[in-house]
Amino acid sequence: MAAGGELAAVIGVGMTKFSATRGDVSMPGLVREAAERALKDAGMVWGDIDAVVMGKAPDFFEGVMMPEIFLGEALGAVGKPMLRVHTAGSVGGSTALVAASLVHSGVHDRVLTVAWEKQSESNAMWALSLKQPFQVSINAGAGGYFSPIIRQYMEATQAPELIGCMVAFKDRQHALLNPYAHLHQPDLTFDQVVESPMLWEPIRYSETCPSSDGAAAMVIVNETEAEKSDNPAWIHAGAMRSEANNFPGRDEVNPQASRECAADLWNQAGISNPREEIDAVEMYVPFSWYEPMWLESLGFCERGDGWKLVESGATHINGGDLPVNCSGGVLSSNPIGASGMIRFAEAALQVRGMAGEHQVEGARKAMGHAYGGGAQYFAMWVVGKDKPTT
Amino acid sequence: MTEIQIPSSIRNLEQVQSVRTPIRMEYTFTPGVAAQTYLREFGNKKILGNVSPVDGAILVPPRGADPRYGVLCDEFVEMPHTGHVGSFCVTNVPIPGRELELPYISAWIFLDGADIGFLNLVAECPPEECRIGMRVEAVWKPDDEIGMTAENILYWRPTGEPDLPFDEAGVRGWHVRKHGDSDA
């Protein structure tokens, strides 16, 4: 392990039901719900936890500055070390990696990590379109930022126009297998996805993620503690990278930071052929076209071939050899700050055999992935059913 | 827990789910040497770029540093008012705080000679005719409305000249120039 030192494993996973408005709970209530479920899954109580690591998207989304202080009591962190992680949309992933690092380093034995967002009490669209002093205000939300990047991918690869719709339809079908998913659209047809209005052409309404409330939590422990669990998800590798969002020659479609993060990850995990060796992928896809784009960037296929994997059905839970986002993904639930941790937690559920109806049969190695900012912050991990040998 | 007694006069009212409390903060923003120099000249209808001391890359608008190396950029160069579309979005979503007719085109504009782009509005062009590599020119506000603001250029419009090929448009142009002819 590049992280070095102690082995670490996930022995508890908890999530809230994701929905547009969780009016029944406050922010503290929301994070506590996920944390309690993770503790229960781990067979632990609050007193068993050594430290808490919390992440969420920028504070100005909800307008609560330093919410980690406000939420300390709800997370049982009073009198314990608590860390807050900030890496924009990738934060759920990096938060999990920071929690894991506290165990890998031997500093703590049992760490609770939580990530969340309460979009119903915020306005992310507005927050992401803030006018900067002395700059022209022209960008309408994240879709306005990612659309020109997607357009370049489409033109460079000459991919069929409806590949993005295929991803969106697949993820909404997967969401029906996940009771926690925000969007449950059993009657949605592929034609309805295609016919949904263009918001940020080439991105259609149905190709974008929803705005959700929700939280995800995990209990990450050292080897001694993990041995007590009957189904730990062992952390085989974890990597983070970032880059500036505008510099000469920047590959916006396939960022250097993404490629190098993935290369480091596979190297740590001793994986030479990710397509063959990974059984389930939870990838951060807030706009449908990012599935083929990340498939290429992460090395699941050659550059320019990502859309062919989508078209072939390889990423579908039914019959695909590389199921992507069996939980429904970010396209079906997007509590922004939590979205990365949900990917990491879902990967853990897959190798623990606890993913319920969206379980990939026999999954032994799974990948969790998150990105953020202008596709410039990356966090990834590989978890396995078996203890790492490398 | 104590049972809460709700007065009968409000018992049938809908419960408050959320309260909106708009707040306002005023502050003085100092843009720094690079942006200040840029804005002063922008008020004279000149567009300045920064030159990277590392490899001569031209960064518009100037930020005072090269984000690749973290080095200070204190050399400025005047840029032409023409360029091309690196990529773009046809937007059907209104921008908070700005009234634009929908749909509008937001595009990454790469000025001729510049090595990074900036987001700006493209108009006088039907959305279906906008293309990556399309050549554009600045349309300025009337002279008496020009000031020290980022909004002196109303929008960019097509010049009708031949497009740049996809492989030379936007961020890809840097690699072509770097590995191509000697004037890079």
Interface residues (C-beta under 8 A of the other chain):
Chain A: T21 G23 S120 E121 M125 W126 S129 K131 P133 F134 Q135 V136 S137 I138 N139 A140 G141 G143 G144 S147 P148 I149 R151 Q152 E155 A156 P197 M198 L199 W200 E201 A244 N246 F247 P248 G249 R250 D251 E252
Chain B: Q17 S18 F29 P31 A35 L39 S52 A57 L59 D66 P67 R68 G86 S87 F88 C89 V90 T91 N92 V93 P94 I95 P96 G97 R98 P103 S106 A107 W108 D115 I116 G117 F118 L119 N120 L121 P127 I132 T149 A150 E151 I153 F166 G170 V171 W174 H175 K178
